Amino acid sequence: MSEAGASNAMDIEARAAAFLERRRYWDWSDEAQAELDAWLAESLAHRVAYWRLEATLTRTERLAALHGVVDATAAPPPRRFLPLMIGIAATLVITTMAAFMGWKMLQPGDRTYATGLGGHETVSFADGTRIELNTDTVLRARMTTGQRTIFLDKGEAFFQVRHDAAHPFVVIAANHRVTDLGTKFLVRRDPSRLEVALLEGSVRFGMAGSRARATLLLPGDVATATSSTLFVTRKSTTALTNELSWRHRMLVFSHTTLADAADEFNRYNREKLIVSDPAIARLMIDGTFRTDNLKAFTEVAEEVFKLHIEADGDQIVISR
C-alpha cells in the first residue's frame, strides 16, 4: 500500500471512529444520522471501515461483560474511546484495504430501504449487486457473508445481480421466491398481484417454503402471480424496456388504456387521475410522459379525445 493510500485509509478510519463515538456516547439526533448515512453512501471504503470498527467495539464490550458487571448508568470516558479506536484501526488498515476486494464484507443484519411517492433510489452492495427502487417502495436487505436475501414488502425494484452459486441471491415477495441464476430482473408487488419480468440470465420463481418445483424464467418471460393463479407470458425487449422507463422518470404507453395509464400516473403523484366513465376508460393512448407531468397527459386526453378535464381538490377528473 502506498503512503498516500495508507494516509487516506487512516482518515477514513478516524472519521468512522468519530461517528461511532458520537453515536455511542453523545446525543444522537436525526441530523447526525443523516450525516452518517450520507457519509456511508459516499463509498464502499466508508461503509467497510464503519462496520468493521462497530463490530470490533461490540466484541470488545462483550468480552468486558464476561469479566465483570458494567454499570449501565455510568458515563464512559468518551475522550479515551476515539484514540483507542483509531489505534485499533491503525493496526488493521492493510487488512481493511484488502477486504475491499472481497464480496464478503457485506452489510451485517437487515437494513430497510424505502422511497416515497414519486421517489427513486439506487442501492449498491459490496458483492457488485445493484437494486433500483421505484416509487413508494419498501424492501429489506439481509446481506451477510452467508446469505443474500431481499424482502420486497411493497412497490417495485429492478435487480442487477452479481451471480455467486455458493451464495444464492433470493428475493421474497408476497409468499413467492425469486432465486437468481445470473440475472437482471424486475419485481413489482401490487396489493393483488406479483409480477416478475426477466431481462437477462435466468431465475427460478415459485412459492416460498413450498416443495413444488419452481418455474424457470428466461429472458422475455413475465410471471404474474395472484392468490390463486400463476401464469407466464412473453414480452418483447421493447416492451420490457418500456416497463423500465421509470428508471429515467418516464412513462411509456403503447396501446395502453386510458384507465391503466391513469393508474400508472397515480403511482407517482399525490394528485390522482380519475377516469369517470367506463367507456372512455377503454380508450387507447400512446405516448411518452414524465412521471410527474400530469398536465401533458391531460392535455392529450383533452385535445385528442375531446374529453373534459376538471380539477377537484387533489383529484383531476377526466370525463366526457
JOCOR-V632006 format. One record per residue. PHI is phi in whole degrees, -180 to 180 (NA if undefined). OMEGA is omega in whole degrees, -180 to 180 (none if undefined). Layout:
phi->[PHI:PHI]
omega->[OMEGA:OMEGA]
This chain:
phi->[NA:-74:-62:-65:-65:-65:-63:-64:-63:-66:-61:-64:-61:-65:-67:-61:-64:-65:-62:-63:-60:-63:-72:-84:-124:-128:-62:-119:-105:-62:-66:-65:-64:-64:-64:-64:-60:-65:-67:-64:-73:-67:-164:-63:-59:-64:-67:-62:-61:-67:-64:-68:-67:-63:-64:-62:-64:-62:-63:-63:-65:-66:-64:-63:-66:-69:-103:166:-82:-91:-75:-68:-90:-80:-77:-72:-82:-62:-70:-85:-71:-62:-61:-62:-67:-65:-64:-62:-62:-62:-79:-120:-60:-63:-62:-63:-63:-67:-67:-59:-82:-105:-77:-70:-81:-102:-63:-78:73:-88:-139:-100:-123:-149:-122:-86:-62:81:-83:-154:-146:-112:-116:-114:-115:-67:-84:98:-76:-126:-128:-108:-96:-88:-56:48:-120:-132:-140:-118:-111:-115:-113:-127:-66:-116:-147:-131:-131:-117:-109:-90:-78:-166:96:-145:-148:-109:-111:-120:-103:-84:-71:-148:-59:-76:-135:-58:-99:-126:-114:-114:-151:50:65:-120:-126:-115:-112:-72:-124:102:-154:-123:-151:-117:-125:-125:-113:-102:-57:-110:-159:-126:-125:-123:-118:-105:-100:-140:78:-158:-140:-105:-127:-165:-74:-68:80:-92:-88:-63:-66:-75:-85:-87:-103:-118:-52:96:-77:-128:-98:-122:-122:-118:-66:-130:-136:-148:-142:-121:-122:-115:-131:-73:-59:-63:-64:-68:-63:-62:-64:-94:-63:-62:-62:-111:61:-127:-123:-114:-111:-134:52:-102:-67:-60:-65:-66:-64:-63:-61:-64:-59:-66:-70:-114:-134:-73:-72:-108:-84:-119:-96:-83:-117:-57:-68:-78:-63:-89:-62:-98:-130:-125:155:-122:-137:-69:-60:-103:-98:-64:-62:-63:-67:-69:-66:-63:-61:-74:-83:-81:-100:58:-93:-98:-116:-139:-84:-139:66:-96:-121:-120:-94:-108:-146:-78]
omega->[-180:179:180:179:179:180:179:179:179:177:179:180:-180:179:178:179:179:177:180:179:-179:-175:-176:-165:179:178:-178:-175:175:179:178:178:179:178:178:-179:180:-180:178:-178:-176:-178:175:-180:179:-176:-179:-180:-178:-178:-177:179:178:179:178:180:-180:178:180:-180:179:178:179:-179:179:-176:178:-180:180:177:-176:-178:-178:180:179:-180:-172:-178:176:-176:-175:177:179:-178:177:177:176:-179:-177:-178:-173:-176:-178:178:-180:-179:178:-178:179:-176:-176:-180:-172:179:-179:-178:178:175:-180:174:-177:175:-177:173:176:179:-179:-175:179:-179:175:-180:178:180:-173:179:-180:179:176:177:175:180:176:-178:171:-175:176:173:177:-178:174:-175:-179:179:-177:-174:175:-176:177:175:178:-176:174:174:-170:180:177:-174:170:-166:171:-173:176:-175:-179:-179:-176:176:-173:172:179:-180:176:178:176:-177:174:-178:-177:172:-179:-152:160:-177:-178:176:178:180:174:-178:-174:-178:177:180:176:180:-175:179:-179:175:179:175:170:-174:180:180:177:178:-179:177:179:-178:-179:179:178:178:178:-178:-178:178:175:179:178:-178:171:-179:-175:-176:172:178:-177:176:179:175:179:177:179:-179:179:177:178:179:-179:-179:178:178:178:179:179:172:180:180:178:-175:-179:178:180:-180:-180:178:178:179:179:178:-177:177:-172:-170:177:172:-175:175:179:175:-167:-173:-180:-179:-180:177:-178:178:-178:-179:174:177:179:-175:168:-177:-178:-175:178:-177:-180:-179:-178:176:176:179:-178:-173:-177:-176:179:-180:-179:-180:-179:177:180:-177:179:177:172:-174:178:-177:177:none]
